[in-house]
Amino acid sequence: MPDCSENLSAVIENYVPSLNELKEVFKSALTSNFETVEVDIVDCPDLSKSPFNQTSSGFGCNLRIAEVGGPGNLYPGFHIDHQFDISTIGKVCEHPEASVFGPGAGPWPVVGQNCEMVADVNLKTGKVGTRIAECDVKTKDLRSKSIDVQNSYISKYQPGKERKTLQTVLEKDYRNTSERSEVVSLAGQFIIHTGQAKLHVMPHFPGCPFKNNEEVDKWLNYFIMNAPLVCTTVMHSYDPGHNLRLEHTHCYSDHGDAGHYHYDVTPETVSYEGWFAPASKIYRIDEVANR
């Protein structure tokens, strides 16, 4: 099967707000959605330690996003030959020694079926800690484990300064206008400390292609999962015409819950803590449209 890693259609130069600007934007907006809000400019926590247990210590320095493939590889037709080598993606994104982490579809030829993935690879040291979530074909029970393959978005190895945020705030305050046409993108990680959330895990491909997006939704396996959950995410203020996914988040845990995050289902008890950084560029690889 071909390796589509070098199918680069665009390099999008982002608008990068100052940390102080982002702090004020998110502090004002989040106060209307949460009972208690704290927004600060802080050092990234050591991601090599619990509860993250990742292969790199941090992120945020010269952050770049590799936007690879998308839902268009699933519908309207299956593009099962689209596979990606993360070290090649690192070179395409001009970060050959990057710390790579984030959400993506897992490698079905290796696993044997579809799965959800949280990429975690340190291209500088060669360490890999990628996790996947899959469903048992017969029972639909969830299984979560580590695996030695990965893809998603890219940050230079050194840690940086991060802060708490939400994609809805980003979309509202940094939409495409006559005054500013550049995209604002954030990537980062957050922990759901308490409460529950709705996540999905893809089953294996069906026998024939989907007829519409409603069939895709019915095909997914949904679960209510318990905190604590470690979540990796990427978000954009808008799509400048390259079929960007405006928000994408995958989660994992020590207790086996994992998958694609939709939203929390316990608003009275849920609590979040997150660290995010603005990205300077988006590298659009394997651009596909989803009707």
C-alpha positions as CSV (number, residue, x, y, z in Angstrom):
1,M,0.0,0.0,0.0
2,P,1.3,3.5,-0.8
3,D,2.7,5.8,1.9
4,C,0.8,9.1,1.6
5,S,2.9,11.0,4.1
6,E,4.4,13.4,1.6
7,N,1.1,14.4,0.0
8,L,1.4,18.0,1.2
9,S,-1.3,20.3,-0.3
10,A,-0.7,23.5,1.8
11,V,1.3,25.1,4.5
12,I,-1.0,27.5,6.3
13,E,0.7,30.4,8.2
14,N,-1.3,31.1,11.3
15,Y,-2.0,34.2,13.3
16,V,-0.3,33.7,16.7
17,P,-1.8,35.7,19.5
18,S,0.3,36.7,22.5
19,L,-0.2,34.6,25.6
20,N,-1.6,37.6,27.5
21,E,-4.1,38.2,24.7
22,L,-5.3,34.6,24.8
23,K,-5.5,34.7,28.6
24,E,-7.9,37.6,28.6
25,V,-10.0,36.2,25.8
26,F,-10.5,32.8,27.4
27,K,-10.9,34.1,31.0
28,S,-13.8,36.4,29.9
29,A,-15.6,33.7,27.9
30,L,-15.2,30.7,30.2
31,T,-16.6,32.5,33.2
32,S,-20.1,32.3,31.7
33,N,-19.8,28.5,31.2
34,F,-18.1,27.3,34.4
35,E,-18.8,28.0,38.1
36,T,-15.0,28.3,38.8
37,V,-12.5,29.5,36.3
38,E,-8.7,30.1,36.5
39,V,-6.7,31.1,33.5
40,D,-3.0,31.7,33.8
41,I,0.3,31.6,31.8
42,V,2.2,28.8,33.3
43,D,4.9,26.3,32.6
44,C,3.9,23.0,31.0
45,P,3.7,20.2,33.5
46,D,6.2,17.4,33.1
47,L,4.3,15.1,30.7
48,S,6.7,12.2,31.3
49,K,5.2,11.9,34.8
50,S,1.8,10.7,36.0
51,P,-1.0,11.0,35.0
52,F,0.4,11.7,31.4
53,N,3.2,9.1,31.4
54,Q,4.3,10.3,27.9
55,T,7.6,10.0,26.0
56,S,8.4,13.7,26.1
57,S,8.5,16.2,29.0
58,G,6.5,19.0,27.4
59,F,5.4,20.9,24.3
60,G,4.8,24.5,23.1
61,C,8.1,25.6,21.5
62,N,7.5,26.4,17.8
63,L,4.3,24.3,17.8
64,R,3.1,23.1,14.4
65,I,0.1,21.1,13.5
66,A,0.1,18.2,11.0
67,E,-3.5,18.0,9.7
68,V,-3.4,14.5,8.1
69,G,-6.3,13.0,6.2
70,G,-9.7,13.4,7.9
71,P,-13.3,12.0,7.9
72,G,-13.2,12.0,4.0
73,N,-11.0,8.9,4.2
74,L,-14.1,7.1,5.7
75,Y,-17.0,8.7,3.8
76,P,-18.1,8.8,1.0
77,G,-15.7,6.0,0.3
78,F,-13.1,3.9,2.3
79,H,-9.5,5.0,1.5
80,I,-7.9,2.0,3.2
81,D,-4.7,2.4,1.4
82,H,-3.9,5.8,3.1
83,Q,-1.2,5.0,5.6
84,F,1.3,7.4,7.2
85,D,4.8,7.2,8.6
86,I,5.2,9.6,11.5
87,S,8.9,10.2,11.0
88,T,8.3,11.2,7.4
89,I,5.5,13.6,8.6
90,G,8.0,15.1,11.0
91,K,10.4,15.8,8.1
92,V,7.5,17.3,6.0
93,C,6.6,19.6,8.9
94,E,10.3,20.6,9.2
95,H,10.5,19.1,12.7
96,P,12.5,15.8,12.2
97,E,13.3,15.6,15.9
98,A,9.8,16.6,17.1
99,S,7.8,15.5,20.1
100,V,4.6,14.2,18.5
101,F,1.3,13.7,20.3
102,G,-2.4,13.9,19.5
103,P,-5.6,12.3,18.2
104,G,-5.9,10.2,15.1
105,A,-7.3,7.0,13.6
106,G,-5.3,4.0,14.6
107,P,-3.4,1.7,12.1
108,W,-6.0,-0.8,11.2
109,P,-3.6,-3.1,9.2
110,V,-1.4,-3.5,12.3
111,V,-4.2,-3.8,14.8
112,G,-6.5,-5.9,12.6
113,Q,-9.4,-3.5,12.7
114,N,-10.3,0.2,13.2
115,C,-9.3,1.9,16.4
116,E,-9.0,5.3,18.0
117,M,-5.5,6.5,18.7
118,V,-3.5,8.9,20.9
119,A,-0.2,9.4,19.3
120,D,2.9,9.7,21.5
121,V,6.3,9.5,20.0
122,N,9.6,11.3,20.6
123,L,11.4,11.5,17.3
124,K,14.6,12.7,19.0
125,T,14.9,9.7,21.3
126,G,13.0,7.2,19.3
127,K,10.7,6.4,22.3
128,V,7.1,5.5,21.5
129,G,4.1,5.4,23.9
130,T,1.1,5.5,21.5
131,R,-2.2,4.2,22.9
132,I,-5.2,2.9,21.0
133,A,-8.8,2.0,21.9
134,E,-10.6,-0.8,20.0
135,C,-13.9,-2.7,20.3
136,D,-14.1,-6.5,20.5
137,V,-15.7,-7.5,17.2
138,K,-18.1,-10.0,18.9
139,T,-19.0,-8.3,22.2
140,K,-18.3,-4.6,21.4
141,D,-16.5,-4.4,24.7
142,L,-13.8,-1.7,24.9
143,R,-10.1,-2.6,24.9
144,S,-7.3,-0.1,25.5
145,K,-3.6,-0.8,25.0
146,S,-0.3,0.7,23.9
147,I,1.1,0.1,20.4
148,D,4.3,0.9,18.5
149,V,2.8,3.1,15.7
150,Q,1.4,6.6,15.6
151,N,0.4,9.8,13.7
152,S,-1.0,13.3,14.5
153,Y,0.4,16.7,15.4
154,I,3.8,18.1,16.0
155,S,5.6,20.2,18.6
156,K,9.3,20.8,19.1
157,Y,10.9,18.9,21.9
158,Q,11.3,21.7,24.4
159,P,8.4,22.6,26.8
160,G,6.8,26.1,26.6
161,K,4.1,28.2,28.2
162,E,0.5,27.0,28.1
163,R,-3.0,28.0,29.3
164,K,-6.6,26.7,29.5
165,T,-9.1,27.2,26.6
166,L,-12.1,25.9,24.5
167,Q,-12.6,25.7,20.8
168,T,-15.9,27.5,20.9
169,V,-14.2,30.6,22.3
170,L,-11.5,30.4,19.6
171,E,-14.1,30.2,16.9
172,K,-16.0,33.2,18.3
173,D,-13.1,35.6,18.9
174,Y,-10.8,34.7,16.0
175,R,-13.3,34.1,13.1
176,N,-12.4,35.1,9.6
177,T,-13.1,38.8,9.2
178,S,-12.0,41.7,6.9
179,E,-9.6,42.8,9.7
180,R,-7.9,39.3,10.2
181,S,-8.0,36.4,7.8
182,E,-5.3,34.2,9.4
183,V,-6.4,31.0,11.2
184,V,-5.7,30.7,15.0
185,S,-4.9,27.2,16.0
186,L,-4.3,25.7,19.5
187,A,-3.0,22.3,20.4
188,G,-2.6,20.8,23.9
189,Q,-3.7,18.5,26.6
190,F,-6.3,18.5,29.3
191,I,-7.3,16.3,32.2
192,I,-10.9,15.6,33.1
193,H,-10.4,15.2,36.9
194,T,-14.0,14.4,37.9
195,G,-17.2,13.4,36.2
196,Q,-18.0,11.4,33.1
197,A,-17.8,12.0,29.4
198,K,-19.3,10.6,26.2
199,L,-16.7,9.0,23.8
200,H,-16.9,6.8,20.8
201,V,-14.7,4.0,19.3
202,M,-14.8,3.0,15.7
203,P,-15.7,-0.6,15.0
204,H,-14.3,-2.5,11.9
205,F,-15.3,-1.3,8.4
206,P,-18.8,-2.3,7.4
207,G,-19.4,-4.6,4.4
208,C,-20.2,-1.7,2.0
209,P,-19.5,2.1,1.9
210,F,-21.7,4.5,3.8
211,K,-24.6,6.2,2.0
212,N,-24.6,9.3,4.2
213,N,-23.1,10.8,7.4
214,E,-26.1,9.5,9.4
215,E,-25.0,6.0,8.7
216,V,-21.5,6.8,9.9
217,D,-23.0,8.1,13.2
218,K,-25.0,4.9,13.7
219,W,-22.0,2.8,12.9
220,L,-19.9,4.2,15.8
221,N,-19.8,2.6,19.3
222,Y,-20.6,5.1,22.0
223,F,-19.6,4.8,25.7
224,I,-20.0,6.8,28.9
225,M,-16.5,6.9,30.4
226,N,-15.2,7.9,33.8
227,A,-12.6,10.4,35.0
228,P,-9.7,10.7,35.3
229,L,-9.1,11.0,31.6
230,V,-6.1,12.4,29.9
231,C,-7.1,14.1,26.6
232,T,-5.0,15.4,23.7
233,T,-6.6,17.9,21.4
234,V,-6.2,20.2,18.4
235,M,-8.5,23.1,17.4
236,H,-8.8,25.8,14.8
237,S,-10.8,29.1,14.7
238,Y,-12.1,28.3,11.2
239,D,-11.4,26.3,8.0
240,P,-9.6,28.4,5.4
241,G,-10.7,26.0,2.6
242,H,-8.5,23.0,3.3
243,N,-11.1,20.6,4.9
244,L,-9.7,21.2,8.4
245,R,-11.3,19.4,11.3
246,L,-12.2,22.3,13.6
247,E,-11.8,20.3,16.8
248,H,-10.4,16.8,17.4
249,T,-9.8,15.2,20.8
250,H,-8.9,11.7,21.9
251,C,-8.5,10.5,25.5
252,Y,-6.9,7.7,27.5
253,S,-6.6,6.5,31.1
254,D,-5.0,4.1,33.5
255,H,-8.3,2.4,34.1
256,G,-8.9,1.3,30.4
257,D,-11.4,4.0,29.3
258,A,-10.3,5.7,26.0
259,G,-11.6,7.0,22.7
260,H,-12.8,10.0,20.8
261,Y,-14.2,12.7,23.1
262,H,-17.5,14.3,22.4
263,Y,-18.6,16.2,25.6
264,D,-19.0,15.7,29.3
265,V,-22.3,14.3,30.6
266,T,-22.1,15.4,34.3
267,P,-22.1,19.2,34.2
268,E,-22.6,19.5,38.0
269,T,-19.5,17.6,38.9
270,V,-17.1,17.7,35.9
271,S,-13.8,19.6,36.3
272,Y,-11.1,20.2,33.7
273,E,-7.5,21.3,33.8
274,G,-5.7,22.0,30.5
275,W,-2.5,23.3,28.9
276,F,-2.6,24.7,25.4
277,A,-0.3,26.6,23.0
278,P,-0.9,28.5,19.8
279,A,0.5,26.9,16.6
280,S,2.5,28.9,14.1
281,K,1.7,26.7,11.0
282,I,-0.6,24.0,9.8
283,Y,0.8,21.4,7.3
284,R,-2.2,20.0,5.4
285,I,-1.3,16.4,4.3
286,D,-3.5,14.0,2.4
287,E,-6.3,16.5,2.1
288,V,-9.7,14.8,1.6
289,A,-13.2,16.2,1.5
290,N,-16.1,14.8,3.5
291,R,-19.5,15.5,2.0
